[in-house]
Every structure is written in C-alpha cells, then in structure tokens.
C-alpha cells in the first residue's frame, strides 16, 4: 500500500516560476552555458568560495566492468567503482543537496537540465534537441558506452534517479544502474562522502535514440481510447488524491485536476520498501498484476512531469517488461489541452484479461480454444518475445501479445520435406 505523502515533502519539482520553463527561449544554448561557467568562475574568485572538488583515484582500478551490469546496485557494490575510469557516478538530486555531500567522483545532473527548453509553460517534456542532450552528458564526463551509476534519494525526492536513468536509456546508453535506496542508503552504510562540484574531463556521447522507451501525447490518446482492452494499460503513478482530483490535493501547477480517462492508479512509492529500496520481484508481482500491469501488456507510465513515472518505468524495465514507455510530458501537457478528456474520482473497473500467470502446459485447457495454457516467468516471457522467430515473415495479420506468445511456445512450424531428404529415424 502506498504511504501517505510526507509533511516535509520537498518542494514540487521546481523552486521558482522561471524554472517551470527553463531559461528564456534560446538564441544559442551553448553560448549561455559558456557564459554561465565564466560567471560562476568569476564568482568563486571574487567571493573566495571553495574550489571544485577533485576526481578521486580509483578505489579498485582492476575491478572489471560487467558486460551486462545489474540494473540496481547496493551502495557497497557501487562503492567498488569509486573513481573507476569505466564508470560514471551521477547524482540526480537537487544541486543544493548534492553540494552538501555526494559519493566521491559523482557529477551532478538534475532532470530539469534535460527538458524542453523552448517551452513557455511548465513542462516535463524531454528536449527534442538530441545534440544538446548528448552534449550535456558529455560535458559532465559521461560517455554513452560507460557504465552510468545513478544516485537519488527516493525517501525525500521524486524518483529523479529514475528520470536520469530513463533519459540515458532513451539516448542509447545500455549500461545504466541505480543505487538501490539512494543517498540515504549510502550514508547509512557509512561510505565515503565528498563535498563540492566534481568536474570531469569531457567525454564522447553520440546519441542513438531508443524511441521505444518514450510515449507522446498521441500514444496516450490511443491508449485512453482503447481503455476496454486489458493489453493496453495507462499507469498513473501519482498519489491517490492527485489521481482523484480531491479537494486540496496538490496540483503542482497543472491546469486541471484528475487523470487521463481509463488510467489505473499505482503510486510509485508502493513499489518501494520503507527505506526507498525497490521491492523484490515476488512482492512486486501481486501489486502490479492487481492493477493489470502485466508483462504481456503494453504499458505507458505518467505522473505530473514524467519524473515519478520514469522511476516506475525503470522498475518495470528492470523486471523485464518487454513494452513499457514513459510519457515525459505527462499531466502537465495533457491538462493544458482542453480538447483532451480528464476524469476525477476513483479508478474505473479494469477490463478482465486472461489469467496471469497461465497454467502449466498440460494442466489447464483454454475453455474457448481447447488448447493447453502455459505458465511462465517474466524472464521467460521476455526471452521468448525477444527471441528470433524464423516464421515472422510469414505472418500476414499482426498478432496480439498473447497470440505471439502462443506461437512461440508452440515452436517453429515443421518445414515441408524436399525431394531427396532422408526420412526421420
């Protein structure tokens, strides 16, 4: 069950009206970055502020970088890679918290740096300028092919580490992990702390967009119109009172209250324990399935500005859900468009899908088709959906996820015997 919002909850996303839209509409963002850096250096020189923090020597220089890193790390596991040339520590918390203390060598990357800077109203929309996004990471010393290890603070934040991790995945990075439990877990473990801004040598970051990870307004409209279909699921990860549009519920600058018609409500923190760590799969499964969030469905997550929903995207992605997207523009964008519907009150009854997990082969038979049903784990499902299917070229009518799954489980069709073939023994 989701926990109630904390009374000392951080200020919502931004701390000033100007921050809603980023800087003024750009003439040249690169020029502004240079000017900002020069002004910062001048301020440091005049005021005598502390110099930027140095980059630490590798704690374990011989420690190998895994070919396929786990998507979550304990703080102790992450600490093995302090200063490692093949790893990049990224702190996604607000800058003011980062400067008070962070993991040695971690660079600061706030999610607001990467949103659409041409917007004139509040937005969570990811910037469409891929060169700018890539340059931001490169300037922080983060290469696309390095191992990004991202810190946040899920106990007091908004899941910013999930947003940065999702952004990296969208830009084509494949080695991305978050520190489970975030900064609080790091401090609790008694691991070393560094203060001040870390500056690294620039890296190379050539973006290769993974468009399957992002949802846009048109995608959400299609899902909302298809709300009677169990295999298309819109997941609103805000708190229940936000979802309902309850009187007094925080709107965080949204034009309207309520939710996208047909969405289910799955508060993002309901997938975490009381220390901000992601729940183990055996505990996550009943929570997700109870909301219709199944591995064989197509999922879109959203919240207010695409931050909390990016964290839930990361959880589902780490579980191996094959088709899950984050709507980065989220409720801020949807609520601004008066042509789009908005519902208040509780969640609609969910459409009923087939049982999950299916029964083991030979132990249950589908009542309509008479075919045996199959039980499999999420990992097995993902492996089969990702497997190469030699018969895919013969498919004329697009298959539903359930039909595709059944076709793969039935195995390849036998090839017709050709003249001269030896009969099977």
C-alpha positions as CSV (number, residue, x, y, z in Angstrom):
1,X,0.0,0.0,0.0
2,X,1.3,3.5,-0.9
3,X,2.5,5.6,2.0
4,X,0.9,8.9,2.7
5,X,2.8,12.0,1.5
6,X,5.2,13.3,4.0
7,X,4.5,16.6,5.7
8,X,8.0,17.7,5.0
9,X,7.8,16.6,1.3
10,X,10.3,18.5,-0.9
11,X,9.0,21.4,-2.9
12,X,7.3,20.2,-6.1
13,X,9.9,19.7,-8.9
14,X,10.8,23.3,-9.3
15,X,11.5,26.0,-6.8
16,X,10.6,29.1,-8.9
17,X,8.2,30.1,-11.6
18,X,11.0,30.7,-14.0
19,X,12.2,27.1,-13.5
20,X,9.0,25.7,-14.9
21,X,10.1,26.5,-18.5
22,X,13.8,26.5,-18.1
23,X,15.7,29.5,-19.4
24,X,14.3,32.0,-21.8
25,X,13.8,30.8,-25.4
26,X,17.4,30.3,-26.6
27,X,19.4,32.3,-29.0
28,X,22.3,29.9,-28.5
29,X,22.2,27.5,-25.6
30,X,25.9,26.7,-25.9
31,X,26.8,30.4,-25.6
32,X,24.7,30.6,-22.4
33,X,26.4,27.5,-20.9
34,X,29.8,29.1,-21.6
35,X,28.7,32.5,-20.1
36,X,27.3,30.7,-17.1
37,X,30.5,28.8,-16.5
38,X,32.5,32.1,-16.8
39,X,30.3,33.9,-14.3
40,X,30.5,31.0,-11.9
41,X,34.3,31.0,-12.1
42,X,34.3,34.8,-11.5
43,X,32.0,34.5,-8.5
44,X,34.3,31.9,-7.0
45,X,37.3,34.0,-7.5
46,X,35.7,37.1,-6.0
47,X,34.0,35.5,-3.0
48,X,36.7,33.1,-2.2
49,X,34.4,30.1,-2.4
50,X,35.7,26.6,-2.3
51,X,37.2,25.3,-5.5
52,X,35.5,22.4,-7.4
53,X,36.1,19.0,-5.8
54,X,38.7,16.8,-7.4
55,X,38.1,13.5,-9.1
56,X,39.1,10.6,-6.8
57,X,41.7,7.9,-7.6
58,X,40.2,4.5,-8.5
59,X,39.3,2.6,-5.3
60,X,39.7,-0.7,-7.2
61,X,41.3,0.0,-10.6
62,X,41.5,-3.7,-11.5
63,X,37.8,-4.2,-10.8
64,X,36.2,-5.3,-14.1
65,X,33.2,-3.6,-15.6
66,X,30.5,-6.2,-16.2
67,X,29.3,-6.7,-19.8
68,X,25.7,-6.5,-18.6
69,X,25.6,-4.7,-15.3
70,X,22.7,-5.3,-12.9
71,X,20.1,-2.5,-13.1
72,X,20.2,-2.0,-9.3
73,X,23.3,-2.0,-7.1
74,X,23.7,-1.9,-3.3
75,X,25.7,1.0,-2.0
76,X,28.5,-1.4,-1.2
77,X,28.6,-2.7,-4.7
78,X,28.6,0.8,-6.2
79,X,31.5,1.8,-3.9
80,X,33.8,-0.7,-5.6
81,X,33.7,1.6,-8.6
82,X,34.6,4.9,-7.0
83,X,36.9,6.7,-9.4
84,X,36.8,3.8,-11.9
85,X,37.6,5.1,-15.4
86,X,34.9,2.8,-16.9
87,X,32.1,4.0,-14.6
88,X,30.4,7.4,-14.2
89,X,28.7,8.3,-10.9
90,X,25.8,10.6,-11.5
91,X,23.9,12.3,-8.7
92,X,20.3,13.2,-9.7
93,X,19.3,15.0,-6.6
94,X,18.8,18.8,-6.5
95,X,22.1,20.7,-6.7
96,X,21.8,22.2,-3.2
97,X,21.7,18.7,-1.7
98,X,24.4,17.4,-4.0
99,X,26.8,20.2,-2.9
100,X,26.4,19.3,0.8
101,X,27.6,15.8,0.1
102,X,27.7,13.1,-2.5
103,X,29.6,9.9,-3.4
104,X,33.2,10.6,-4.4
105,X,33.5,11.4,-8.0
106,X,29.8,11.9,-8.6
107,X,28.8,14.6,-11.1
108,X,25.5,16.5,-10.7
109,X,22.8,16.0,-13.3
110,X,19.4,17.5,-12.5
111,X,16.5,16.2,-14.6
112,X,15.4,19.8,-15.4
113,X,18.6,20.3,-17.4
114,X,17.3,17.9,-20.0
115,X,13.7,19.0,-20.5
116,X,12.4,21.1,-23.4
117,X,14.0,24.5,-23.0
118,X,11.8,26.1,-25.7
119,X,8.6,25.6,-23.6
120,X,6.9,28.7,-22.3
121,X,4.9,26.9,-19.7
122,X,5.6,24.3,-17.1
123,X,6.8,21.1,-18.7
124,X,8.4,17.8,-18.1
125,X,8.8,17.1,-21.8
126,X,12.2,15.8,-22.8
127,X,14.1,18.2,-25.1
128,X,13.9,17.1,-28.7
129,X,17.4,18.5,-29.4
130,X,19.4,15.3,-29.2
131,X,22.7,17.1,-29.7
132,X,22.0,19.3,-26.7
133,X,21.1,16.3,-24.5
134,X,24.2,14.4,-25.6
135,X,26.4,17.4,-25.1
136,X,25.1,17.9,-21.5
137,X,26.1,14.3,-20.6
138,X,29.4,14.6,-22.5
139,X,30.2,17.8,-20.7
140,X,29.8,16.0,-17.4
141,X,32.3,13.3,-18.4
142,X,29.6,10.7,-19.1
143,X,30.2,8.6,-22.2
144,X,27.3,6.7,-23.8
145,X,29.3,3.4,-23.6
146,X,30.5,3.9,-20.0
147,X,28.6,2.4,-17.0
148,X,26.3,5.1,-15.5
149,X,25.6,4.6,-11.8
150,X,22.9,6.9,-10.8
151,X,22.1,8.2,-7.2
152,X,18.9,9.8,-6.0
153,X,17.0,9.9,-2.7
154,X,13.7,8.1,-3.1
155,X,12.8,8.7,0.6
156,X,12.8,12.5,0.2
157,X,12.8,13.1,-3.5
158,X,10.7,12.4,-6.6
159,X,12.5,9.5,-8.1
160,X,14.9,11.7,-10.0
161,X,17.4,8.9,-10.4
162,X,14.8,7.0,-12.5
163,X,14.3,10.0,-14.7
164,X,18.1,10.4,-15.4
165,X,18.4,6.6,-15.9
166,X,15.4,6.7,-18.3
167,X,16.9,9.6,-20.2
168,X,20.2,7.7,-20.6
169,X,18.3,4.6,-21.9
170,X,16.4,6.8,-24.4
171,X,19.7,8.2,-25.7
172,X,21.1,4.8,-26.3
173,X,23.1,4.0,-23.2
174,X,22.9,0.3,-22.3
175,X,24.9,0.2,-19.1
176,X,22.7,2.1,-16.6
177,X,22.2,1.2,-12.9
178,X,20.7,3.0,-10.0
179,X,21.9,2.7,-6.4
180,X,19.0,1.0,-4.5
181,X,17.9,3.1,-1.6
182,X,19.9,6.1,-3.0
183,X,21.8,8.6,-1.0
184,X,20.2,7.7,2.3
185,X,21.4,4.1,1.9
186,X,24.9,5.3,1.0
187,X,25.1,7.4,4.2
188,X,23.6,4.6,6.3
189,X,26.3,2.2,5.0
190,X,29.0,4.6,6.3
191,X,30.6,5.0,2.8
192,X,32.8,8.0,2.0
193,X,31.4,11.4,1.2
194,X,32.7,14.2,-0.9
195,X,31.5,17.8,-1.0
196,X,31.5,20.4,-3.8
197,X,31.1,20.2,-7.5
198,X,33.0,17.5,-9.3
199,X,34.4,18.4,-12.7
200,X,35.4,15.6,-15.1
201,X,37.1,15.7,-18.5
202,X,34.5,15.9,-21.3
203,X,33.6,12.6,-22.8
204,X,32.1,11.5,-26.1
205,X,28.4,10.9,-26.2
206,X,26.8,10.1,-29.6
207,X,23.1,9.6,-29.0
208,X,21.3,6.6,-30.6
209,X,17.7,7.1,-29.8
210,X,15.7,4.2,-28.4
211,X,12.3,5.5,-29.3
212,X,10.5,2.5,-27.9
213,X,11.0,4.0,-24.4
214,X,9.2,7.3,-24.8
215,X,5.4,7.9,-25.1
216,X,4.0,11.0,-26.6
217,X,0.6,12.6,-26.4
218,X,-0.8,10.8,-29.4
219,X,0.3,7.4,-27.9
220,X,-1.6,8.3,-24.7
221,X,-4.7,9.3,-26.6
222,X,-4.7,5.9,-28.4
223,X,-4.3,4.1,-25.1
224,X,-7.1,6.1,-23.5
225,X,-9.4,5.4,-26.4
226,X,-8.6,1.7,-26.0
227,X,-9.3,1.5,-22.3
228,X,-11.5,-1.6,-22.6
229,X,-8.5,-3.5,-23.8
230,X,-6.7,-5.3,-21.0
231,X,-3.4,-5.3,-23.0
232,X,-3.1,-1.5,-23.2
233,X,-2.5,0.0,-19.7
234,X,-2.1,3.6,-18.7
235,X,-0.4,3.8,-15.3
236,X,-0.8,7.0,-13.3
237,X,1.9,6.8,-10.6
238,X,0.8,9.9,-8.6
239,X,-0.7,9.8,-5.1
240,X,-4.4,8.7,-4.9
241,X,-5.7,12.2,-4.0
242,X,-3.9,13.6,-7.0
243,X,-5.4,10.9,-9.2
244,X,-8.9,11.5,-7.9
245,X,-8.6,15.3,-8.1
246,X,-9.6,15.5,-4.5
247,X,-10.2,19.0,-3.0
248,X,-7.0,20.3,-1.6
249,X,-4.8,17.8,-3.4
250,X,-1.6,19.3,-4.8
251,X,-1.8,20.2,-8.5
252,X,1.9,21.3,-8.9
253,X,0.9,23.9,-11.5
254,X,-1.4,21.7,-13.6
255,X,-4.2,23.5,-15.4
256,X,-6.8,20.8,-14.4
257,X,-7.2,18.1,-11.8
258,X,-7.9,14.4,-12.2
259,X,-6.4,11.9,-14.5
260,X,-6.3,10.6,-18.1
261,X,-9.5,8.7,-18.8
262,X,-9.0,4.9,-18.4
263,X,-5.8,5.1,-16.3
264,X,-5.1,2.9,-13.3
265,X,-3.6,4.4,-10.2
266,X,-0.3,2.8,-9.0
267,X,1.6,5.2,-6.7
268,X,5.3,5.0,-7.4
269,X,6.3,4.5,-3.8
270,X,4.1,1.5,-3.5
271,X,6.9,-0.4,-5.3
272,X,9.4,0.6,-2.7
273,X,10.1,-0.5,0.9
274,X,10.3,1.8,3.9
275,X,13.9,2.5,3.1
276,X,13.3,3.5,-0.5
277,X,14.6,0.3,-2.0
278,X,12.8,-1.4,-4.8
279,X,10.7,-4.4,-3.6
280,X,11.8,-7.9,-4.6
281,X,10.1,-9.4,-7.6
282,X,8.0,-11.8,-5.6
283,X,6.5,-8.8,-3.7
284,X,6.1,-6.6,-6.8
285,X,4.3,-9.2,-8.8
286,X,1.0,-9.2,-6.9
287,X,1.0,-5.4,-6.6
288,X,1.4,-5.0,-10.4
289,X,-0.9,-7.8,-11.5
290,X,-3.6,-6.5,-9.2
291,X,-3.5,-3.2,-11.2
292,X,-3.5,-5.0,-14.6
293,X,0.2,-4.1,-15.1
294,X,1.2,-7.4,-16.7
295,X,4.3,-8.4,-18.6
296,X,2.2,-9.4,-21.6
297,X,0.5,-5.9,-21.8
298,X,1.7,-2.7,-23.4
299,X,2.4,-0.1,-20.6
300,X,2.6,3.7,-20.5
301,X,3.5,5.4,-17.3
302,X,2.9,9.0,-16.4
303,X,2.7,11.4,-13.5
304,X,2.8,15.2,-13.3
305,X,6.1,15.9,-15.1
306,X,7.4,12.5,-16.1
307,X,9.8,12.1,-13.1
308,X,8.0,9.7,-10.7
309,X,6.7,7.8,-13.8
310,X,10.3,7.4,-15.1
311,X,11.2,5.7,-11.8
312,X,8.3,3.3,-12.2
313,X,9.4,2.8,-15.9
314,X,12.8,1.8,-14.5
315,X,11.3,-0.7,-12.1
316,X,9.2,-2.4,-14.8
317,X,12.1,-2.3,-17.2
318,X,14.3,-4.0,-14.6
319,X,11.7,-6.7,-14.2
320,X,12.0,-7.4,-18.0
321,X,8.6,-6.0,-19.1
322,X,9.0,-6.0,-22.9
323,X,6.8,-3.0,-23.8
324,X,6.8,-0.1,-21.4
325,X,7.1,3.6,-22.2
326,X,7.3,6.8,-20.1
327,X,5.2,9.8,-21.0
328,X,7.7,12.5,-20.1
329,X,5.4,15.4,-20.7
330,X,2.7,13.8,-18.5
331,X,-0.2,15.5,-16.8
332,X,1.3,19.0,-17.3
333,X,1.0,18.7,-21.0
334,X,-2.3,16.7,-21.0
335,X,-4.1,19.1,-18.6
336,X,-3.2,22.1,-20.8
337,X,-5.0,20.7,-23.8
338,X,-8.7,21.4,-23.2
339,X,-9.7,19.1,-26.1
340,X,-8.5,16.1,-24.1
341,X,-10.6,14.4,-21.5
342,X,-10.0,14.4,-17.8
343,X,-11.7,12.2,-15.2
344,X,-12.0,12.8,-11.5
345,X,-12.8,10.3,-8.8
346,X,-11.7,6.8,-8.4
347,X,-10.4,4.3,-10.9
348,X,-12.7,2.7,-13.4
349,X,-13.3,-1.0,-13.3
350,X,-10.4,-2.7,-15.2
351,X,-11.0,-4.9,-18.2
352,X,-10.6,-8.5,-17.4
353,X,-7.7,-10.3,-19.2
354,X,-6.6,-13.9,-19.2
355,X,-5.2,-15.4,-16.0
356,X,-1.6,-14.5,-15.1
357,X,0.5,-16.5,-14.9
358,X,-1.1,-19.0,-17.3
359,X,-1.4,-22.5,-16.0
360,X,1.4,-25.1,-16.7
361,X,1.2,-26.9,-20.0
362,X,-0.9,-30.0,-19.8
363,X,-2.6,-29.0,-16.5
364,X,-5.1,-26.5,-17.8
365,X,-7.0,-26.1,-21.1
366,X,-8.4,-22.9,-22.5
367,X,-12.2,-23.0,-22.4
368,X,-12.6,-21.4,-25.8
369,X,-9.9,-22.9,-27.9
370,X,-9.3,-26.2,-26.1
371,X,-5.6,-25.5,-26.3
372,X,-3.4,-26.1,-23.3
373,X,-2.4,-22.9,-21.4
374,X,1.2,-22.2,-20.4
375,X,2.7,-20.9,-17.2
376,X,6.0,-19.0,-17.4
377,X,8.0,-16.4,-15.6
378,X,8.5,-12.8,-16.6
379,X,12.1,-13.6,-17.6
380,X,10.9,-16.5,-19.8
381,X,8.3,-14.3,-21.4
382,X,10.8,-11.6,-22.2
383,X,13.3,-14.1,-23.6
384,X,10.6,-15.6,-25.9
385,X,9.4,-12.2,-27.0
386,X,13.0,-11.2,-27.8
387,X,13.9,-14.5,-29.5
388,X,14.4,-14.6,-33.2
389,X,11.3,-16.1,-34.9
390,X,12.1,-17.6,-38.4
391,X,8.4,-17.7,-39.2
392,X,7.7,-14.0,-38.6
393,X,8.0,-13.1,-42.2
394,X,5.0,-15.4,-43.0
395,X,2.7,-13.6,-40.6
396,X,0.1,-11.6,-42.6
397,X,-2.1,-10.4,-39.7
398,X,-0.3,-8.7,-36.8
399,X,-0.5,-11.0,-33.7
400,X,-1.6,-9.8,-30.3
401,X,0.9,-10.4,-27.5
402,X,-1.0,-13.5,-26.3
403,X,-1.1,-14.9,-29.9
404,X,2.6,-14.2,-30.4
405,X,3.4,-15.8,-27.1
406,X,1.4,-18.9,-28.0
407,X,3.0,-19.1,-31.4
408,X,6.5,-19.1,-29.9
409,X,5.6,-21.7,-27.3
410,X,4.2,-24.0,-30.0
411,X,7.6,-23.8,-31.6
412,X,8.6,-23.4,-35.3
413,X,6.4,-25.0,-37.9
414,X,7.9,-28.1,-39.5
415,X,9.5,-27.4,-42.9
416,X,7.9,-29.4,-45.8
417,X,10.0,-32.3,-46.9
418,X,12.0,-31.8,-50.1
419,X,12.9,-34.4,-52.7
420,X,15.9,-36.4,-51.6
421,X,15.5,-35.7,-47.9
422,X,16.2,-38.7,-45.7
423,X,13.2,-39.8,-43.7
424,X,13.5,-39.2,-40.0
425,X,14.7,-42.1,-37.9
